[in-house]
Amino acid sequence: MGTVITVTSGKGGTGKTTVTGGVASCLARLGKTVLCIDMDIGLRNLDISLGLSDRALMDFADVALGNCPLARAAVSHPDLPNLSLLTAPMRLPPHVTAGSIRALLRTARDRYDYIFIDCPAGLGPGFQLATCGADRALVVATNDASSLRDAQRAVEELYRLRQVHLVMNRIQPKLLRELRTTIDDAMDAAGLPLIGVIPEDRRVILAANMGRPLILEGRRGAANACLNIAKRIEGYRVPIMRIR
């Protein structure tokens, strides 16, 4: 049975969608079957991060309401056959409830090893819907005080999940030195164990603009960091990347 992992941040601008696409693509590259569900209603862009822009005709609401089976609605990646996307609607139909989302996820668990949910920013109704059926969570933060405070607020809302981990994203070594802070300080501020550190990397933007998953552009920088996170999710002991 598959594992549902929601990726959240508590605020926008942390690179949450990039982390979702990056880690999910790496797990698919490792041979796991992965479904990504974009639940950022009205602001969907996970398709860009995955290199599946505008390929989806159906969305998760169609599946949740029984208008379309999951097997037909999920779009497979042409270069990563194990990776599929279920996109978000532009507006959420009123009859989509936490119960219908849980039913969708029960079906997905039987078909995929991992289901990644790209959570909307904030902690409102969209967040509650995106986390209602999750087993685990990745909380994405950058190394600034407001991001870490919002990450801590997200943690308070995820109390029922058995595993919640911190991903530090877009880390710049020079800025860390100027702030006289460390990743350990960030972990303390967020109140979470660390599962990965991802450096600032221009290749993230280049890969998205080319419509390619980051891992297909080489195993350096952010791509290698996402691969390490994927391996840790799988249970491998992988040292945390040092950001110099």
C-alpha positions as CSV (number, residue, x, y, z in Angstrom):
1,M,0.0,0.0,0.0
2,G,1.3,3.4,-1.0
3,T,2.4,6.3,1.3
4,V,0.9,9.7,1.1
5,I,3.3,12.6,1.7
6,T,2.0,16.2,1.8
7,V,4.5,18.9,1.1
8,T,3.7,22.2,2.8
9,S,5.4,25.4,4.0
10,G,2.9,27.6,5.8
11,K,3.8,30.4,3.5
12,G,4.5,31.0,-0.2
13,G,7.9,31.6,-1.8
14,T,9.8,28.8,-0.2
15,G,10.1,26.6,-3.3
16,K,7.6,24.0,-2.0
17,T,6.4,23.0,-5.5
18,T,10.0,22.7,-6.8
19,V,10.7,20.4,-3.8
20,T,7.6,18.3,-4.5
21,G,8.5,17.8,-8.2
22,G,12.2,17.3,-7.4
23,V,11.8,14.6,-4.8
24,A,8.9,12.9,-6.5
25,S,10.9,12.7,-9.8
26,C,13.9,11.3,-7.9
27,L,11.8,8.5,-6.4
28,A,10.5,7.7,-9.8
29,R,14.0,7.6,-11.1
30,L,14.8,5.1,-8.3
31,G,12.1,2.8,-9.7
32,K,9.2,3.7,-7.5
33,T,5.7,4.5,-8.8
34,V,4.8,8.0,-7.9
35,L,1.7,10.1,-8.3
36,C,1.9,13.9,-7.7
37,I,-1.4,15.7,-6.9
38,D,-1.4,19.4,-7.3
39,M,-3.8,20.8,-4.7
40,D,-2.9,24.5,-5.1
41,I,-6.4,25.3,-6.5
42,G,-6.4,28.1,-9.0
43,L,-2.6,28.6,-8.8
44,R,-1.4,25.2,-10.1
45,N,2.1,25.1,-11.4
46,L,3.4,21.6,-10.4
47,D,3.0,20.6,-14.1
48,I,5.7,23.1,-15.0
49,S,8.1,21.7,-12.3
50,L,7.5,18.2,-13.6
51,G,7.8,19.1,-17.3
52,L,4.1,18.2,-17.9
53,S,2.8,21.6,-18.7
54,D,-0.8,21.7,-20.1
55,R,-0.9,17.9,-20.7
56,A,-3.7,17.2,-18.1
57,L,-7.3,17.4,-19.2
58,M,-8.9,16.2,-16.0
59,D,-8.1,17.2,-12.4
60,F,-8.4,15.8,-8.9
61,A,-11.9,17.2,-8.5
62,D,-13.1,15.1,-11.5
63,V,-11.7,12.0,-9.8
64,A,-13.0,12.9,-6.3
65,L,-16.5,13.5,-7.6
66,G,-16.5,10.2,-9.6
67,N,-16.6,11.9,-13.0
68,C,-13.4,10.3,-14.2
69,P,-11.4,7.3,-13.0
70,L,-7.9,8.0,-11.6
71,A,-6.2,5.8,-14.2
72,R,-7.6,8.0,-16.9
73,A,-7.1,11.4,-15.2
74,A,-3.5,10.9,-14.1
75,V,-1.0,11.9,-16.8
76,S,2.2,9.8,-17.1
77,H,5.5,11.5,-17.8
78,P,7.0,10.7,-21.2
79,D,10.6,10.5,-19.9
80,L,9.8,9.0,-16.4
81,P,7.2,6.3,-16.9
82,N,6.8,5.8,-13.2
83,L,5.8,9.4,-12.6
84,S,2.3,10.7,-13.0
85,L,0.5,13.9,-12.3
86,L,-3.1,14.7,-11.2
87,T,-3.5,18.4,-11.5
88,A,-5.7,21.0,-9.6
89,P,-9.0,22.6,-10.8
90,M,-9.1,26.3,-11.3
91,R,-12.0,26.4,-8.8
92,L,-13.0,23.8,-6.2
93,P,-16.5,22.4,-6.6
94,P,-18.5,22.6,-3.4
95,H,-19.1,18.8,-3.2
96,V,-15.4,18.0,-2.9
97,T,-14.9,17.2,0.7
98,A,-12.3,15.7,3.0
99,G,-14.1,12.4,2.7
100,S,-14.0,12.4,-1.1
101,I,-10.3,13.2,-1.0
102,R,-9.6,10.3,1.3
103,A,-11.5,8.0,-1.0
104,L,-9.4,9.2,-3.9
105,L,-6.2,8.6,-1.9
106,R,-7.4,5.1,-1.0
107,T,-7.6,4.3,-4.7
108,A,-4.2,5.9,-5.3
109,R,-2.5,3.9,-2.5
110,D,-3.4,0.7,-4.4
111,R,-1.8,1.9,-7.6
112,Y,1.3,3.8,-6.5
113,D,4.2,3.5,-4.0
114,Y,4.1,7.2,-3.2
115,I,1.6,9.9,-3.5
116,F,2.9,13.4,-3.2
117,I,0.5,16.3,-2.5
118,D,1.6,19.8,-3.3
119,C,-0.1,21.8,-0.6
120,P,-1.4,25.4,-1.1
121,A,0.3,28.2,0.8
122,G,-1.2,29.2,4.1
123,L,-3.1,27.2,6.7
124,G,-6.7,27.7,5.6
125,P,-9.3,25.2,4.1
126,G,-7.0,24.3,1.2
127,F,-4.3,23.2,3.6
128,Q,-6.8,21.1,5.6
129,L,-8.0,19.4,2.5
130,A,-4.5,18.7,1.3
131,T,-3.4,17.2,4.6
132,C,-6.6,15.2,5.6
133,G,-5.4,11.9,4.2
134,A,-1.6,12.2,4.6
135,D,0.7,9.8,6.3
136,R,3.8,12.0,6.4
137,A,4.7,15.6,5.7
138,L,7.7,17.5,4.4
139,V,7.7,21.1,5.7
140,V,9.7,23.4,3.3
141,A,11.4,26.5,4.7
142,T,14.1,29.0,3.8
143,N,16.5,30.4,6.2
144,D,14.7,33.5,7.2
145,A,12.8,34.2,10.4
146,S,9.3,34.6,8.9
147,S,9.6,31.3,6.9
148,L,10.7,29.4,10.0
149,R,8.0,30.9,12.1
150,D,5.4,29.9,9.5
151,A,6.9,26.4,9.3
152,Q,6.5,26.1,13.1
153,R,2.8,27.0,12.7
154,A,2.4,24.4,10.0
155,V,3.9,21.8,12.4
156,E,1.2,22.6,15.0
157,E,-1.4,21.7,12.4
158,L,0.3,18.4,11.5
159,Y,0.3,16.9,15.0
160,R,-1.6,13.7,13.9
161,L,1.0,12.6,11.3
162,R,3.5,10.0,12.4
163,Q,6.4,11.6,10.5
164,V,7.0,15.3,9.8
165,H,10.4,16.5,8.5
166,L,12.0,19.8,7.6
167,V,13.5,20.6,4.2
168,M,15.7,23.6,4.1
169,N,15.5,25.0,0.6
170,R,17.4,27.7,-1.4
171,I,20.2,27.8,1.0
172,Q,23.0,30.3,0.3
173,P,26.3,29.7,2.1
174,K,27.4,33.3,2.0
175,L,24.0,34.5,3.5
176,L,24.3,31.9,6.3
177,R,27.7,33.3,7.2
178,E,26.5,36.9,7.1
179,L,23.5,36.0,9.3
180,R,25.9,34.0,11.7
181,T,23.4,31.2,11.7
182,T,23.4,27.5,11.0
183,I,21.1,24.8,9.8
184,D,20.9,23.6,13.4
185,D,19.5,27.0,14.4
186,A,16.8,26.6,11.7
187,M,15.9,23.1,13.0
188,D,15.5,24.5,16.5
189,A,13.3,27.4,15.2
190,A,11.0,25.1,13.3
191,G,11.0,22.4,15.9
192,L,11.5,19.6,13.4
193,P,14.1,16.9,12.4
194,L,15.9,17.7,9.2
195,I,15.6,15.4,6.1
196,G,17.4,17.5,3.6
197,V,19.2,20.8,2.7
198,I,18.8,22.1,-0.9
199,P,21.2,24.8,-2.1
200,E,20.2,27.8,-4.3
201,D,20.7,26.5,-7.8
202,R,20.0,28.3,-11.1
203,R,19.6,24.9,-12.8
204,V,16.2,24.7,-11.1
205,I,14.8,27.6,-13.2
206,L,16.6,26.4,-16.3
207,A,15.1,22.9,-16.1
208,A,11.6,24.2,-15.5
209,N,11.9,26.6,-18.5
210,M,13.0,23.6,-20.6
211,G,10.1,21.5,-19.4
212,R,12.3,18.9,-17.8
213,P,12.4,17.3,-14.3
214,L,15.5,18.6,-12.6
215,I,17.0,15.1,-12.0
216,L,17.1,14.5,-15.8
217,E,19.5,17.5,-16.1
218,G,22.3,15.9,-14.0
219,R,23.0,14.9,-10.4
220,R,24.5,18.2,-9.1
221,G,23.4,20.8,-6.7
222,A,19.7,20.9,-6.0
223,A,19.1,17.7,-8.1
224,N,21.5,15.8,-6.0
225,A,20.0,17.2,-2.8
226,C,16.5,16.0,-3.9
227,L,17.9,12.6,-4.8
228,N,19.4,12.3,-1.3
229,I,16.0,13.2,0.3
230,A,14.3,10.6,-1.9
231,K,16.8,8.0,-0.7
232,R,16.2,9.0,3.0
233,I,12.4,8.6,2.4
234,E,13.2,5.1,1.2
235,G,15.1,4.4,4.4
236,Y,18.7,4.8,3.2
237,R,21.3,6.4,5.5
238,V,22.6,9.3,3.4
239,P,24.7,12.1,4.9
240,I,23.2,15.6,4.8
241,M,24.8,17.7,2.1
242,R,27.2,20.3,3.4
243,I,26.6,23.8,2.1
244,R,29.9,25.6,2.0
